[in-house]
Structure formats: C-alpha cells, structure tokens
Amino acid sequence: MPERFLGQLNVGQDIQVTVAAYPDDVFKGRVYFIDPRIEEQTRTALIKAKLPNPDGKLRHGMFANLDLIVSVRSEALVVPEEALIPKGEEVYVFIVDQENKAQMKPVKVGVRLAGKAEIMEGLSEGENVITEGFQKVGPGSPVSIKKSEPAPEAKETSP
C-alpha cells in the first residue's frame, strides 16, 4: 500500500480482489494486518487480508488486482474525463452558459477513476459541461445541448 494512503486504512476494512484466471469473479475479504514499517525504497507498507476461498480458485502465487476503498465522497462533483482540457499546468472545461454559449472555466481536478474526474473547484452542480466537439468551439460560441440519460446508479449489496 502506498504510504500516502496509510492514514485512510484500517484493520477490518473491506477489499475486493480479481485474478487473471477468473476475470469475471470478484473475491471479497477484509484487512487484518497493517505493517507498522515502511519499505524505504518503495515507500509502501505491507497489508494483509483474509479472503474466503471455499472452492479453491485462489492459489498461492497468483497475481491479483486489489480494490480497496480508502475514502468515499458521496457529494463529489464528477465529470467525464474527456471533458478535461489540459493547458500547461492548468486544466479547463467548457461549460454552456445561460445564453447557450460556450465558456471556458479553469478547474481543480481531484481523483481520477475509470473515465471520470472529480472536480474540487471551478464548477457548480448543475452546470452543463461540453464532453464532445469542444475542439470546434471557442469562448462565446453558440452551443446546442443534447440531453442524455443519466447512468443508473450502482447499488451496494451486503455480503
């Protein structure tokens, strides 16, 4: 576990693991050990978790991908990653103003995950962000809005 996440990690925390041999299976477990030492060269700490393996699919030495949720921001403002426009050290997005014109706004990006980017500063909830064709618009360009259906929210299930 990278050192920067250790303050957000606790014994008893849930994890999910996938392995190449069974790409459609998700194995769930819990953290039971967090090494108090940091590996000096990699700046990581060893964590251990227990995963039930009743059918014996998981084998010693398998390489696994681990999903460990270290924090949840239920009120995070998220945009599609393709909406981000990097310019030097800054990142911008095009929004559609009340007059249906494109306006470029600087934003501060937080966490990026699987095609989505958290916006920490610069946007407000409900603002329309241009995700396609922004290469053809400039500040003040007229824009027509194409409404899309929101993605269904994922539902959590208890083990």
N, C-alpha and C positions, 0 to 999 in steps of 0.2 A: 504494500500500500504506500503510495507516495506520501512523504512526510506532511505535505500541506493539508491532507485530508484527515490526519490523525485526531485532531480536535473535534471532529464530527463523527467519530467512530466509537461504538460502544459494544461491549460484550453483550450478546443476546440479540444483536441486530440481524435482521433477515437478509439473506443473499439469494441470488439466482445464478445458476451455472449452466452453460451449454458446452457440449463437446462435439468435435467434428464427426465422430462416429454416429451420433444421433442428433442431427441438426434440428429436428422438429421437437425434441424433448427438452423440457426445462426442469432442472433438478433444483429443489429448494432446500435451503439449510439455514443454520444460524452460526454467527461468530461466537467462538468460545474462548479464544485466546488472542491477545494483542501483545506482541513482544515489546517490552519497555525500551529496548535498544534500537537505535537507528543504524542501518548499514551505511557507513561513511562514504563509500564510493558511489552508491546508487541513491542515497538519501531516501531509502524506503525502510519500512518496518514489516516484519513478518506477522501475518494474521492467520489464524486457523479457524476453520469452520467445520461443523458436522453436517453431513448430508445423508439422509436415509438412502439406502441402496438395496432395497429388498429384492430386486430382480437381477442384481449383479452386473448391470450395464456399465457402471463406473469401475474402471480398473486402474491399478497403481501405475503411475507414469503418464497417464493421459494428459494432454494439454487441454486446458479448459478456459473458456471466456467467462469472466465473472461480472455480474451486475450487482453492485452494492449501492443502494441509495443512501447517500450521506446527508442529504437535506432535501426538503420539499418546499417549494414556494408555490402555494396554492393560488396566490394572487399575481403571479408573474405575467408580465406583458410579453407575448411571444409573436414573432413574425416569421414567415418563411425565409430561410437563409438566402434564397435567390433574390430577395428584395434589398439586400445589403449592397451598398456601393462604396468600396474602399477607395480613398483618395489620400495617398501618402499615409500619414499617421492617423487620419480621421476616417470615420465611417458615416455614410449618409443613407437616407432612404428618401424616395419621392412619395409624398402624400398628395391626396386630392383635397383641395380646399373647398369651402362652401360655394364657390363660384365654378366648381368643376374644372379647376386649373391645377396643373402640377406645380408643386413647391418642394424644393429640396430642403431636408432638415438634417442637421447633424444629430447623431445618436451615440449613446454609450452602450456597447454590447456587453452582455454578461455571459452566461453559459450558452454554449452551442451544442445541440444534440440532434442527430439524425434529421438534418434538413430544416431545423428550427433554430432560431436565435432569440435569446432573452434580451429585451431592451430595458436597460436600467434607467436611462434618462433620454429625453428628447421627444418622446411620443406620449400621447394620452390614449386611454382606452376609447375605442370607437372611431379613431381616425382611420381613414381608408388609405392603405399602402399599396403602391404600384409594385406588382411582382413580375409582370411580363411586359416587354416592349419599352421599358424605361430608357433604353438606348436611343429611342427615336423621339423622346420628349426633352424639353428643357424647362426651366422655371417659367411659369406663366402659360405653358402650352395647354390648350383645351384638351380635356380628357372625358371619355365616356366610360361610365362604370358598368362593369359586367359583374352581376351578383353571382356568387357561388354558394352552394350548400355547405354549411359548416360540417366538418368531420365529426362523426359520432364520438362521444367521449368514451374512453376506456373505463370499464368497471372493474373494481378490485374484487377479488374473491378471497375468502379465508381458506387456509389450508385445512 
